[in-house]
Amino acid sequence: MSTSQIAGNPRHSSAIGPCGHAVQFYETDLSLIESVVQHFASPLSAGDTTVIVATPEHCQALAETLAKRGIEVAVLRANNRYIEMDAAGALEKIMLQGLPDPERFASIIGARIVRAEALAQGRRVLVYGEMVALLWQEARYEATIRLEQLWNSFAERHSFFLLCGYPLELFNHAENRRMFFNICGEHTSVNAAKSYGNTELEGGRKCKLDPLQRQTGALENEIRLSQARTLMLQSATKGGAWELDIDTDTFSFSSAAAKLLNLHTGILPLSAFLGHMYYSGDRDAISSSLEQAQRSRRSFTAGFRIRNGESTRLLEIRGKTFYNAGSPIMLGVLLDVTPSAGES
């Protein structure tokens, strides 16, 4: 899945590539609706197809706002170019034993996307989804990440742009920080919350500066770091994201990075990560690179080998030290650079 353009705030829909998996954090419902409309209004006018998987309230607000922007939503619905699904109802159908089931996801959600692809006749399919936010709101964190991964797996076989919406207020607790990284790590772009202070919106309503904005400075900084991490992935075709908590010497790997390392968990102590390497010389080189990176804010790149069954794979780790609220944290990407057959 190709990487879409990063934007601190949503821009004109031309920034949306044919594929991508973006996350939009938002402070208020009005700011969310405005962001989704900014992403999808122009593509709908140009002939693209949209699938909305959201709460009934958000579905209604989106349809009303698009209509006020001149989008003939009723006509699009009749032509199967504007498809709406109730997020809670869809979520109930795809869950099995507390987790989203791949087969149910494919038959309920995937089938809608496939049908939309067929009807789009070569035009793009854009999807907005809130099922993940509903899971997170219920503190079902593992299920949330699993659903994000199902979207990514499905996107490996189909072409569409997906935007996920999460309210920032769900991340106010410090214990959610590591999971916040995991969410960002499953997306190809991270959009920060946008406030519409004193800006008049549809129907004469006004969105005043929400007090929440004053409480989310740390999360906005997390989003900035996630954007920096995603920039590192821009040129990577087979890569995943990671971060290293320097205080605890603990790695957090996105699902893509964990898969490259043949890990069943995304959390790994630094010592265990080094022990995963096949050659002691690689361990020494990586240790040295990490130590030097902690002392400076310069980027580093280093390679190491791991065993994959009877074969050996070459991985490359890239990273840089940033500062989060004054504390150092290292961010980076992990790439599979194993030469293909026939390459020297």
Order of alpha helices (4+ residues) and beta strands (2+ residues): beta-alpha-beta-alpha-alpha-beta-alpha-beta-beta-alpha-alpha-beta-alpha-alpha-beta-alpha-beta-beta-beta-alpha-beta-beta-alpha-beta-alpha-alpha-beta-beta-beta
